[in-house]
């Protein structure tokens, strides 16, 4: 007891110091653990874990695409009675009568389509003291005016101004007897080379032959913009290509495409 009485202050101080040392040791461990936790939190914020999304269900979209690939074709003309309840036509006495046969532009039968050409030929050379003059023939089979469809001869020398069809831009060989001439067409800026025995040919349009069986009418050699009448209506040849005739109804501008099947 005397020892405790004499040294209690030292013992108490030792206990306090031991407690402080324990607190310091615990603080070091706590700080280290807190730093590790903060580092993990920072890592999770910068690179958060990402879970894979579930696969998309595209069943509805796939079904729509499949339906679009096999569309439903509705016949709203031949056998449809909502918009075409009954066809009528004008009789010879001027009174309307029921159409006993199918009429109109849809029953036109295209029997033939013939191409129309722009033909350019190197016809001859005229030589004199002034130089060489070249005779070039031009035939425009698709010209709107019949007068323009006949072959026309043009006389031109190298360096002359272009005419209404072409310009002479080159000569191959001797000027008085060239191997070929190089021309530039003004309508398309196309460059072509022609020799004596090989004319240049380009399709510029078509002639069409067709018939209308209900009225027993036959139309031959019709061109674009030609007018025809059949079935009590007036029509125009809107366009012709190598596989198709397109007629335009003059009353409502409705276009009817008619294929050519040789």
Buried (B, 14 or more C-beta within 10 A) or exposed (E): EEEEEEEEEEEEEEEEEEEEEEEEEEEEEEEEEEEEEEEEEEEEEEEEEEEEEEEEEEEEEEEEEEEEEEEEEEEEEEEEEEEEEEEEBEEEEEEEEEBEEEBBBEBBEBBEBEBBBBBBBBBEBEEEEEEBBBBBBBBBBBBEEEEEBEEBEBEBBBEEEBBEBBBBEEBEEEEEEBEBBBBBBEEEEEEBBBBBEEBBBBEBBBBBBBBBBBEEBEBEEBBBEBEBEBBEBEBBBBBBBEEBBBBBBBEEEEEBEBEBEE
